[in-house]
Amino acid sequence: MADEQTARERIAFLRGLRAVREFRPNPVPQKVIDDVLEVARWTGSAVNRQPWEFVVIRDRDTLRALAAADGFVGHMADAPLGIILVMAGDHAAQESFDEGRLSERIMLAAAAHGVGAGIGWFKPAGAETVKSILGIPRHRTVRTAIALGYADEGARGARPKRGQARKPLAELVHAERYASADLPVA
Ligand SMILES: Cc1cc2nc3c(=O)[nH]c(=O)nc-3n(C[C@H](O)[C@H](O)[C@H](O)COP(=O)(O)O)c2cc1C
């Protein structure tokens, strides 16, 4: 069992994970990339299918081209590193769950090294653009891009705090039953 201090530090690390979309230009060291990919590789998946591959991109022109693809990935234009998740495209529902687990673990592994990360999604048309830029077969699913780099805290502080708040637990947690037993199900 972890001692109280270690547990507190781990919980603070997990709770503190936030999206980073503003980056300093410093490159992400290869050792960090290796750790991120190693943690990603060990992500659990439905039936242990491991339905993923990764395209790791450092080239500035490619990052800019991906950022311009139809979707919500504009922050990749100024990131020193991008990872495109390439999903097998065989089991849509399971793979979308697996993709979420994978994304979060990539972010956490990066954060363990003090490297920030921001998820972005391509729209279907943007995903086709990405496939053609990167040479990904059409039958694969491409949806998620993760931009990585050291956070530019000055620029982060300046952006609107849209995602700052979280709902209080009192709104989210139900003890034993969702509704009291004497209420009809809506
Ligand atoms: C499934 C999923 C898709 C997301 N897509 C995008 C996106 O397309 N562009 C983007 O900037 N952020 C995207 N995000 C990041 C969320 O906007 C972010 O997690 C949320 O605003 C909370 O921000 P915070 O962690 O900084 O509080 C996505 C996150 C998830 C889980």
The ligand as a Gaussian input file, in Angstrom:
#p B3LYP/6-31G(d) Opt

LIG

0 1
 C      -13.058000      13.088000     -26.681000
 C      -12.360000      14.422000     -26.570000
 C      -12.247000      15.228000     -27.683000
 C      -11.623000      16.452000     -27.581000
 N      -11.503000      17.220000     -28.685000
 C      -10.840000      18.375000     -28.594000
 C      -10.654000      19.159000     -29.751000
 O      -11.077000      18.764000     -30.854000
 N       -9.947000      20.316000     -29.655000
 C       -9.470000      20.740000     -28.451000
 O       -8.839000      21.791000     -28.408000
 N       -9.653000      20.027000     -27.316000
 C      -10.314000      18.871000     -27.372000
 N      -10.478000      18.103000     -26.247000
 C       -9.971000      18.598000     -24.962000
 C      -11.122000      19.167000     -24.107000
 O      -11.580000      20.353000     -24.671000
 C      -10.609000      19.414000     -22.690000
 O      -10.324000      18.168000     -22.126000
 C      -11.643000      20.135000     -21.828000
 O      -11.914000      21.400000     -22.360000
 C      -11.138000      20.303000     -20.412000
 O      -10.019000      21.160000     -20.437000
 P       -9.028000      21.212000     -19.186000
 O       -8.485000      19.836000     -19.053000
 O       -7.957000      22.206000     -19.569000
 O       -9.818000      21.639000     -18.001000
 C      -11.100000      16.891000     -26.337000
 C      -11.207000      16.064000     -25.230000
 C      -11.821000      14.849000     -25.351000
 C      -11.894000      13.961000     -24.109000

